[in-house]
């Protein structure tokens, strides 16, 4: 079914906005499934990123270094965002099992929350990026990392 018909049926967001945010291949025969998959992929990427702050892999230099730039209060906020992303990711799995109607609902629900999620992610990612500019790495920290 064409996206325009699905959009009218389920009050879905504009396909061009979804494409911009989630890199949708618009010509797929099962477009809602394609959108749900791409959204799910993006959610998974951000879940993995936040997981690296919340429970860093000790063999990952970047995770072990970046985590030192987040205090407990920041980590609590990150965990709340992680929970929201995981809930949406599991919702995607459920929608994949259920079909078109739940996929459409999933897309609408994620889209309603996406702007807020992006803003929170932007702050976290910026802090991670800026951590690499800091000159606060102490010699004992570097020994710990290696």
C-alpha positions as CSV (number, residue, x, y, z in Angstrom):
1,X,0.0,0.0,0.0
2,X,1.3,3.5,-0.8
3,X,2.5,5.6,2.1
4,X,0.0,8.4,1.3
5,X,-2.9,6.0,1.9
6,X,-1.3,4.6,5.1
7,X,-0.6,8.2,6.2
8,X,-4.2,9.1,5.8
9,X,-5.5,5.9,7.5
10,X,-3.2,6.1,10.5
11,X,-2.4,9.9,10.7
12,X,1.3,9.2,10.2
13,X,4.0,11.9,10.0
14,X,5.2,13.2,6.6
15,X,7.4,10.7,4.9
16,X,10.1,13.3,4.1
17,X,10.4,14.2,7.7
18,X,10.7,10.5,8.6
19,X,13.2,10.0,5.8
20,X,15.3,12.9,7.2
21,X,15.3,11.6,10.7
22,X,15.5,7.8,10.1
23,X,16.9,7.4,6.5
24,X,13.9,5.6,5.1
25,X,13.9,3.8,1.7
26,X,10.6,5.1,0.5
27,X,10.1,2.6,-2.4
28,X,9.9,-0.5,-0.2
29,X,6.7,-2.6,-0.7
30,X,6.0,-2.8,3.0
31,X,6.8,0.8,3.9
32,X,5.6,0.7,7.5
33,X,7.8,-2.3,8.2
34,X,10.7,-0.4,6.6
35,X,10.1,2.7,8.7
36,X,9.7,0.6,11.9
37,X,13.0,-1.2,11.1
38,X,14.9,2.0,10.5
39,X,13.6,3.6,13.6
40,X,14.4,0.5,15.6
41,X,18.0,0.5,14.2
42,X,18.5,4.1,15.3
43,X,17.0,3.4,18.7
44,X,19.4,0.4,19.1
45,X,22.4,2.6,18.1
46,X,21.6,5.1,20.9
47,X,20.8,2.4,23.4
48,X,24.3,0.9,22.8
49,X,25.8,4.4,23.1
50,X,24.1,5.0,26.5
51,X,24.9,1.5,27.7
52,X,28.6,2.3,27.2
53,X,28.2,5.1,29.8
54,X,26.0,3.2,32.2
55,X,28.0,0.0,32.2
56,X,31.3,0.6,30.3
57,X,33.2,-2.4,28.8
58,X,36.5,-2.5,30.6
59,X,38.2,-3.4,27.3
60,X,36.9,-0.2,25.6
61,X,39.2,2.7,26.0
62,X,36.7,5.2,24.8
63,X,34.0,4.0,27.2
64,X,36.3,3.9,30.2
65,X,37.5,7.4,29.4
66,X,34.2,9.0,28.6
67,X,32.4,7.6,31.6
68,X,34.7,9.5,33.9
69,X,33.1,12.8,32.6
70,X,29.6,11.9,33.9
71,X,28.7,12.2,37.6
72,X,26.1,10.1,39.3
73,X,23.3,12.7,38.7
74,X,24.1,12.8,35.0
75,X,24.2,9.0,34.9
76,X,20.7,8.9,36.5
77,X,19.4,11.1,33.8
78,X,21.1,9.0,31.2
79,X,19.5,5.8,32.7
80,X,16.1,7.4,32.4
81,X,16.7,8.2,28.8
82,X,18.0,4.6,28.3
83,X,14.9,3.2,29.8
84,X,12.7,5.3,27.4
85,X,14.8,4.1,24.4
86,X,14.7,0.5,25.5
87,X,10.9,0.7,26.0
88,X,10.5,2.0,22.5
89,X,12.9,-0.6,21.1
90,X,10.9,-3.4,22.7
91,X,7.8,-1.8,21.4
92,X,9.3,-2.1,17.9
93,X,9.8,-5.8,18.4
94,X,6.2,-6.2,19.6
95,X,5.0,-4.2,16.6
96,X,7.0,-6.5,14.2
97,X,5.0,-9.4,15.7
98,X,1.7,-7.7,15.5
99,X,1.3,-6.1,12.1
100,X,0.4,-2.9,10.3
101,X,-1.8,-1.2,12.9
102,X,0.6,-1.5,15.7
103,X,3.5,-0.6,13.4
104,X,1.7,2.6,12.5
105,X,1.0,3.3,16.2
106,X,4.6,2.7,17.0
107,X,5.8,5.1,14.4
108,X,3.4,7.8,15.6
109,X,4.4,7.3,19.3
110,X,8.1,7.4,18.5
111,X,7.7,10.5,16.4
112,X,5.8,12.3,19.2
113,X,8.8,11.7,21.5
114,X,11.6,12.0,19.0
115,X,12.3,15.7,19.3
116,X,12.7,15.5,23.1
117,X,14.8,12.4,22.8
118,X,17.1,14.0,20.3
119,X,17.7,17.0,22.5
120,X,18.7,14.9,25.4
121,X,20.9,12.7,23.2
122,X,22.5,15.8,21.7
123,X,23.6,17.1,25.2
124,X,25.1,13.7,26.1
125,X,26.9,13.2,22.8
126,X,28.3,16.7,23.0
127,X,29.6,16.0,26.5
128,X,31.2,12.8,25.2
129,X,32.8,14.7,22.3
130,X,34.1,17.5,24.5
131,X,35.6,14.9,27.0
132,X,38.2,14.3,24.3
133,X,39.2,18.0,24.4
134,X,39.8,18.0,28.1
135,X,43.3,18.0,29.5
136,X,42.3,16.4,32.8
137,X,43.6,12.9,32.2
138,X,45.9,12.1,35.0
139,X,48.8,9.7,34.7
140,X,47.1,7.2,37.0
141,X,43.9,7.4,34.9
142,X,46.0,6.5,31.8
143,X,47.7,3.6,33.5
144,X,44.2,2.4,34.6
145,X,43.0,2.5,31.0
146,X,46.0,0.6,29.7
